[in-house]
Amino acid sequence: MSDKQKQSQFVPGLKLAEGFFHEEVEPILKSRYPDLRYSAALIGSGSEVLEFDTEMSADHHWGPRVMLFLRPGDFKAKSDVIRTALGNELPPTYLGYSTNFSKPGDNGVQLMQPVDGGPVNHRVATYTLDSFFLNYMNIHIKKMLEPTDWLTLPQQKLRSITAGRVFHDELGLEEIRARFSWYPHDVWLYILASGWARIGQEEHLMGRAGFVNDEIGSALIGSRLVRDIMRLAFLMEKEYPPYPKWFGTAFSKLKSAKNLNPILTNVLHSASWQERESHLCQAYGILAKLHNDLKITEPVPPEAYQFFSRPFRIIGGEKLANAIIARIADPEVVPLTKLSLFGNIDTVSDNTDLLEDPSIRTKLKAIYK
């Protein structure tokens, strides 16, 4: 089968990377460095890591690639020679995709750049475990994470570390990934409580804006509430949401999405605040039932009720938040509930630079003190 025939059907990037490692990279490493102990994976940034890539993804920063994790001594002594050996011996294509890439552009992006023969400028990148996690998340893997560490780690990065796949593991990469599989229990409760608090702060404002004929303002608040509902659904199902491009796609795969998706779509398409409120109350009811299924507090009524004497219906997000807070016992988390329910960094801000720049993370811990 020719390379063109092989590429006639899109190969998802994670599958491409796994095959590329086992069929091309691993044999070279075995032959040249039989005593080398390493881990190989595809984790971190990239739509293919999340398994949401499509043919459109292949136009930049995508292609046959692998991450090699070496012991510190091997990284220092062999990183460059391994790169050279792979460049000389890897084929110029794999399954019809170029293994040769352009040099990084101004924004660091590389493109597949077909060549007739080697050596190839491949994307088999080498790291140590310590340096990767320090550069990607600004954490030291040999230290225990504090609650404020968990709260300042963006969920999109937590998902990208626990997603992807490990192809070969002699250095304990899977054990490190397992540490991030989900939040410590009381940190999870704190973030859940903050999510309900956000709903409690705005659920009555959607109707209030509409009541004075500000339908644009009402719709904006309604859309914020939709995002808060979706975030709570992720939290209740113990799954990290990805970055905005794939947020809705990942949400649609949750168990609760079967019931919530059509209702939330109706919220976003509502023409009046009354219609919007009706759909939101349906969604609140589903969330309240999900909350009751968790059995983390006494059961709460899933029915919406009137906000004081005003013609608006709410679920009472702050009451749910307080009920959850009462169950938090960790002495490092309890003080956070006394300060303010900021939640995790994703609920503090959705600014891309803030969430993506790991150097900012330790400064963000100050807001919890």
N, C-alpha and C positions, 0 to 999 in steps of 0.2 A: 504494500500500500504506500503510495507516495505521500510526502508531507502535505501537499495540497489537498489530497483526499482525506487525510487524517484531520485536517483543520476545517473540513466542510461543516462540522457540527461543533458548536461552542463547548469547550471543556471548562467547567467551573474551576476557578483558580486554586482552590484548596486541593481538589483532586489532581490538578495539573502539578502542583508543587509536590504532593506526596509521590506521584509516579516519577517525577523528575529526580527526586532524592533517591528513591530505591533503585531506579533503573540506570541513572547516570552518575549522580554524585557519590552515593555510597560505594559502588564498586571501585571508584578511583581512590577513595579514602582507605578502603580495605587493602588495596594493592600497594599504595605508596606509604601508608602510615598504619600498619596492622596493629600497632600497640596503642594507638590514639584512643583515649576515652573522651567521649563528647555526647552532647544531646543535639538533636536536630528537630526543628519544628517550623510552623508558620503561625505566629501569634502577633498581637499588637495591631498596628494600623492596617487598614485596607478592607475594602468591601468583601474581598474574597475570604478574609479571615472570618467574617460574620456569615459567610455563605449567602450573601445577598448580591453578589456580582452578576452582571449580565454581559452580553456582547459589547455594550457601550463602555463597560469598565475597562476593556482591553485597549483603549486608545491612549492611556497614559498610566505610568506607575503600576503596571500590572504585567504579569507574564511568568515564565518558569523561574521560581526563586525559592530559596531555602535559607533558614537562619541556623547557623552552627554555633553552639555554645561550647566553649573550651575552658579547661582549667586555666587559672591565671598564668602559670608558668608556660603552658603550651601556647596560650594566646600570645604571650610576649615573644616566644622563640619560633613559633610556627605559623602564625596568622598570615604573614606575607607570603611564605613559601607555599602554603596551602592555596592561597588565592591564585598564585602564579601557576601552580600545577593544574588546578581546575580550569583556568583560562586556556591553557595549552591543550588539555585533553577533552574537555566537554565538546559535544557536537554543536554546530552552529544553530541547529533547530532541535526542538523536542515537540513531537505531535503537531508539527507544522508551525509552531510558535518560535520566534527567534529567541535564542538564549543570550544573544548579544544586545547590550543596551547602550543608549547614548550616555554621554557624561551628564551629571546632574545639571539642570538648568538653574536659572536665578532663584527659583522657588524650591529647588531640590528635587524636582520631578525628573524621572528618567523614562525614556520611551524605548520600546523594542525597536531595534535597528538592525535589520537583516544584513548579514555578511555572507560571503561565499565560503569562507573557511576561517580557521582559528589564527591566532588566539582570540578568544571572545571576552568581551567586557561583561562578565556575568554578574548576577545578583545573588550569589551565595555569600551572604554576609556573616562575619564572625564577631562574636561577643564573648564576654564572660557573663555569668549569671548576675553577678553583683553589678557590673557596669550597665547591663541592659535595664534592670529594674530601677537603678538610680537615675539613668537618663530618661526613661520613659515615664516613671511615676514619682521620682524623687523619694524613694524609700530605700532603706537598707534592709536587705532580706534576712540578715542575721539578727535583727532587732524585732521585738514584739511590737505590733501596732497598737497604739493607744486609740481610744474612742475618737479623739479629734483627728487622728490620721485617717480613720475610716470615713469620717464626715467630709474630709477635704479631698478624698480620692473621687474624681468624677466617675459616675456610673458607666459612661461610655468607655472609659479606659478599663474599668473592672470587667466589663463584658468582653472587651477585646483581648484581655489576658486569659480569661477562662474559656473563650471561644477558640477557634482555630484547631490545630491538631499537633500532637507531638509524634514524630515519626520514629524517633530513636532516643533512648534516654538512659545514659549511664551516669549523669551528674545530679539527678534528682529534680529535674524541671517539673515533672508532674506533681511532686510533693509540694513544690512552691506554689504551683497553680491551685492546688487543692486548698491552700490557706485562704485564697480569695473567693472560694466558691460561694460564700454568702456572708452577710454581716453577722457579728456576734449578736446574740439574742436581744439584749437590751439596747444596743445601738439600732437594731432593726425596729424595735418598739418606738424608740425616740423619733426615727424618721417617719414611721407610720403616723405617730401622733402629730408631727408637724404637717404632714399632708392633710390630715383632717382639719387641723387648725387653719390652714390656708383656705379650705372650702368654707369653714365657718366665718372667716373674715370677709368673704366676697359673695357668698350665696344669696344674700338679700340685696346686694348692690345691683345685681343684674336686673331685677325687677324695678328697683328704685330709679335707675337710669331710664328704663323704658317708660315708666309711669309719667315722666316729664317729657315724653316724646323724643328721647335721645336713643333712637334705635341703633345707631352706630355704636354708641358707648355701651349699650346693653349687649350688643352682639360681641363686642370685644371682650367684655367681662365673661360672657357665656363661653367664648372660645378658650379663655384662660381656665375656666372651670372644667372644660372638657379635658384640657391637658392635665389638670390636677387629678381628675378622675382616672385618666389613663395611667398616670404615675402610681396612683394607689393600687390599681389593678396589677401592675408589674410587681410592686412591693408585696402584695398579698400572695402572689404566685411565686414569690422569691426568684425573680428573674431580673437581671440588670437591663435597663433599656439602652439601646444604642444611640448614637448621635442623630441629630434631627432628620437627616436624609432617610434613615431606615426606622425611625421611631414608629410610624404608623404601620409599616410592614411587619415589624417585630410584634407590635401590639396585636395585629390580626391573628397571630399564631398562639396567643394566650387562650386558655380554656374559657375564660370569662368573655372573650371578644365575641363569641357567637351570639351572646345576648346583648352585649354593650355596643358593638359596632353599629348596628342599624339605628339604635337610639341616639348615639352620639352624632351620627351623620345627620339625623333629624334636628338635633340641637343646632348644628352649624348651618343648616339650611332654613331654619325657622325665619318667618317674616315678621313676627311680633314677639314681644317679651312674654306674653301669656303662653304662646305656643312653645317658646324656648323653655320657659319654666316647667311646663308640663312634661317635656321630654327629660329635662334635668332631674326632676323628681323621680322619674322612672329609673334613671341611672343611679341616683342616690340609693334607691331601694335595693337595687342589685348589689351595690357596694356594701350596704349595711348587712345584707345576708352573707356576703363573702366574709365580712368581718366576724359575724357570729359563728361561721364555720371554723374560723381559726381558733375559737375558744380561748382567746387571750384576755377577755373581760367577760363580765356578765352579759347575756344577750341584750341587744339594743333593739327598740322598735324600728322596723324598716320603713314605716310610713312617714311621709313628710307632714309637717304641721305648720300652723300660721305663725309668722314672725310678729310677735306682740299683737297690736291691733291693726297692723298694716296688711294690705291685701297681697302678701307675698308668702310663699311656702318654702320651707327650708327643711333640712335633715338634722341640723344642729351639729355641725362639724366640730365645734369647740367642745361640746359635751363628750363626743367620742374621743377627742384628743385627751381630755382630762381623765377619762376612764382608762385609757392606755397608759398615761403617765403614772397613774396610781400603781401600776404593775411593774414599774421599773425599779430594780433593786441594786444594780451595779453602782457602787459608791463613786465610780468615775463618771457615770452617766447621769446620776440624779442631779448633780449641780447644774448640768446643762439645761435641765428642765426648769430650773429656778431662774436662769438668766433670760432666756427667750427661746421660743420654738423656731429657731432659724431653719432647722432641718439640715440636710446635707448640702454640699456646695451646689448641686444642680438646682435646688430650690432657692438658693440665695441669688444665683445669676445664671443666665443662659449665654453669657458672653463667650464667644468661641475662643478668643485669646486667653481668657482667664481659665477656661476649662482645659485647654490644650497645653499651656505652658507649665511644665512641672516645677519650674523654679519658683513659681508664685505660691505653691501649695503650702509650704511651711509658714509663710506670712499669713495665709488665710486662717491658720489655726488660732491666731490672736482674737478673732471675732468670737470664739467660744470661751474666752477667758475674761 
